[in-house]
């Protein structure tokens, strides 16, 4: 637990020491902020910080906006996200999820485009994972899958193979990629 004289800045500094995937610790900081800092002080403190949505601090800020459910914070989060389109995709997606239904996304064309890009990115990753799962679970069809991939245009084929390489954890997918590399080198 924190000391009784803790400030919002103390708590956000604690967030700076965390990794953005440490969900339990991030949630603990959010709970501390909500339970120890009054709503108005919290709002005044986080409003200007929504232009710096990086690392675990950014995750804490987004979750504080969600927890307080204030229109002014939704607007500030939307403006901050629109000004920082280079934040981690997972953080951008979490911020967009918080803003969903507030009208803030639709009012900012850059956020509409960001949402579409992130949806495509995550759908593409899901599709690649499904393809990898198919190769793993049906190794007898590996040659058919390889033929199908090599029917594609080279840039599209390379994108798929590179994507699979990024998620190649299973022996059959690694074998598929080995065969694809061998075939590519014979072109």
C-alpha positions as CSV (number, residue, x, y, z in Angstrom):
1,X,0.0,0.0,0.0
2,X,1.1,3.6,-0.5
3,X,1.5,6.2,2.1
4,X,-1.5,8.3,3.2
5,X,0.0,11.5,1.6
6,X,0.3,10.0,-1.9
7,X,-0.2,12.3,-4.9
8,X,-1.4,11.5,-8.4
9,X,2.1,12.2,-9.6
10,X,3.5,9.7,-7.2
11,X,1.1,7.1,-8.5
12,X,1.8,7.9,-12.2
13,X,5.5,7.8,-11.4
14,X,4.9,4.3,-10.1
15,X,3.3,3.4,-13.4
16,X,6.4,4.6,-15.2
17,X,8.3,1.8,-13.5
18,X,6.0,-0.9,-14.7
19,X,5.9,-2.9,-18.0
20,X,2.8,-2.2,-20.0
21,X,1.9,-5.9,-20.0
22,X,1.9,-6.1,-16.1
23,X,-1.9,-6.0,-15.9
24,X,-2.1,-6.6,-12.2
25,X,0.3,-3.9,-11.2
26,X,-1.3,-1.4,-13.7
27,X,-4.8,-2.2,-12.3
28,X,-3.4,-1.7,-8.8
29,X,-2.2,1.8,-9.7
30,X,-5.6,2.6,-11.2
31,X,-7.4,1.5,-8.1
32,X,-5.0,3.5,-5.9
33,X,-5.7,6.6,-8.0
34,X,-9.4,6.2,-7.9
35,X,-9.6,5.4,-4.2
36,X,-7.0,7.9,-2.9
37,X,-7.5,10.9,-5.2
38,X,-10.7,12.9,-5.4
39,X,-12.4,13.1,-8.8
40,X,-11.7,16.7,-9.5
41,X,-8.0,16.5,-8.5
42,X,-7.7,13.4,-10.6
43,X,-9.3,15.0,-13.6
44,X,-7.1,18.1,-13.4
45,X,-4.0,16.0,-13.1
46,X,-4.7,13.6,-16.0
47,X,-6.1,16.0,-18.5
48,X,-2.8,17.5,-19.6
49,X,-1.1,14.1,-19.5
50,X,-3.3,12.5,-22.1
51,X,-1.0,13.9,-24.8
52,X,1.7,11.5,-23.6
53,X,0.2,8.0,-24.0
54,X,3.3,6.0,-23.8
55,X,4.2,2.9,-21.8
56,X,2.4,1.7,-18.7
57,X,1.6,5.3,-17.7
58,X,-0.5,5.6,-20.9
59,X,-2.4,2.4,-20.0
60,X,-3.1,3.8,-16.5
61,X,-4.3,7.1,-18.0
62,X,-6.6,5.3,-20.5
63,X,-8.1,3.2,-17.7
64,X,-8.6,6.2,-15.5
65,X,-10.5,7.9,-18.3
66,X,-12.7,4.8,-18.5
67,X,-13.2,4.6,-14.8
68,X,-14.1,8.3,-14.4
69,X,-16.4,8.3,-17.5
70,X,-16.3,12.0,-18.0
71,X,-17.0,13.7,-21.3
72,X,-14.1,16.2,-20.9
73,X,-11.7,13.3,-20.4
74,X,-13.1,11.3,-23.3
75,X,-12.5,14.4,-25.5
76,X,-9.0,14.9,-24.2
77,X,-8.2,11.2,-24.7
78,X,-9.5,11.4,-28.3
79,X,-7.4,14.5,-29.0
80,X,-4.3,13.0,-27.4
81,X,-4.7,9.8,-29.4
82,X,-5.2,11.6,-32.6
83,X,-2.0,13.6,-31.9
84,X,0.0,10.4,-31.1
85,X,-0.8,7.9,-33.8
86,X,2.5,6.1,-33.1
87,X,1.5,4.6,-29.7
88,X,1.6,0.9,-29.4
89,X,-1.3,-0.8,-31.3
90,X,-2.5,-2.5,-28.1
91,X,-2.7,0.8,-26.3
92,X,-4.3,2.6,-29.2
93,X,-6.9,-0.3,-29.4
94,X,-7.6,0.0,-25.7
95,X,-8.1,3.8,-26.0
96,X,-10.4,3.4,-28.9
97,X,-12.4,0.8,-27.0
98,X,-12.8,3.3,-24.2
99,X,-13.9,5.9,-26.6
100,X,-16.4,3.6,-28.4
101,X,-19.9,5.0,-28.2
102,X,-18.9,8.4,-27.0
103,X,-18.9,10.1,-30.5
104,X,-15.3,11.0,-30.1
105,X,-14.0,8.6,-32.7
106,X,-16.5,9.6,-35.3
107,X,-15.7,13.3,-34.8
108,X,-12.1,12.7,-35.7
109,X,-11.4,11.2,-39.1
110,X,-7.8,10.2,-38.0
111,X,-9.4,8.0,-35.3
112,X,-11.8,6.5,-37.7
113,X,-8.9,5.6,-39.9
114,X,-6.8,4.4,-37.0
115,X,-9.7,2.1,-35.9
116,X,-10.0,0.6,-39.4
117,X,-6.2,0.1,-39.6
118,X,-6.1,-1.6,-36.2
119,X,-9.1,-3.8,-37.1
120,X,-7.4,-4.8,-40.3
121,X,-4.1,-5.5,-38.4
122,X,-5.7,-7.7,-35.8
123,X,-7.9,-9.5,-38.4
124,X,-4.9,-10.1,-40.5
125,X,-3.0,-11.5,-37.5
126,X,-6.0,-13.7,-36.7
127,X,-6.2,-15.0,-40.3
128,X,-2.4,-15.8,-40.2
129,X,-2.9,-17.6,-37.0
130,X,-5.8,-19.6,-38.5
131,X,-3.5,-20.5,-41.4
132,X,-0.7,-21.5,-39.1
133,X,-3.2,-23.6,-37.0
134,X,-4.4,-25.3,-40.2
135,X,-0.8,-26.1,-41.2
136,X,-0.1,-27.5,-37.7
137,X,-3.3,-29.5,-37.4
138,X,-3.4,-30.8,-41.0
139,X,0.2,-31.5,-42.0
140,X,-0.9,-33.9,-44.7
141,X,-2.3,-30.8,-46.6
142,X,1.0,-28.9,-46.3
143,X,1.9,-29.3,-50.0
144,X,-1.5,-28.0,-51.1
145,X,-1.1,-25.0,-48.8
146,X,2.3,-24.4,-50.2
147,X,1.0,-24.6,-53.8
148,X,-1.8,-22.1,-52.9
149,X,0.7,-19.6,-51.4
150,X,2.9,-19.8,-54.5
151,X,0.0,-19.0,-56.8
152,X,-0.1,-15.6,-55.2
153,X,1.8,-12.5,-56.5
154,X,5.3,-12.5,-55.0
155,X,4.7,-9.4,-52.8
156,X,1.5,-10.9,-51.3
157,X,3.2,-14.3,-51.0
158,X,6.2,-12.8,-49.2
159,X,3.9,-10.9,-46.8
160,X,2.1,-14.1,-45.8
161,X,5.4,-16.0,-45.4
162,X,6.9,-13.2,-43.4
163,X,3.8,-13.0,-41.2
164,X,3.9,-16.7,-40.6
165,X,7.6,-16.5,-39.7
166,X,6.7,-14.0,-37.0
167,X,4.3,-16.6,-35.4
168,X,6.1,-19.8,-36.3
169,X,6.1,-21.7,-33.0
170,X,5.0,-25.2,-34.1
171,X,7.2,-27.8,-35.9
172,X,4.8,-28.1,-38.9
173,X,4.7,-24.3,-39.5
174,X,8.6,-24.2,-39.3
175,X,8.7,-27.1,-41.8
176,X,6.2,-25.2,-44.1
177,X,8.5,-22.1,-43.9
178,X,11.6,-24.2,-44.6
179,X,9.9,-25.7,-47.7
180,X,8.7,-22.3,-48.8
181,X,12.3,-20.8,-48.4
182,X,13.7,-23.7,-50.4
183,X,11.1,-23.1,-53.2
184,X,11.7,-19.3,-53.2
185,X,15.4,-19.8,-53.6
186,X,14.8,-22.0,-56.7
187,X,13.0,-19.2,-58.5
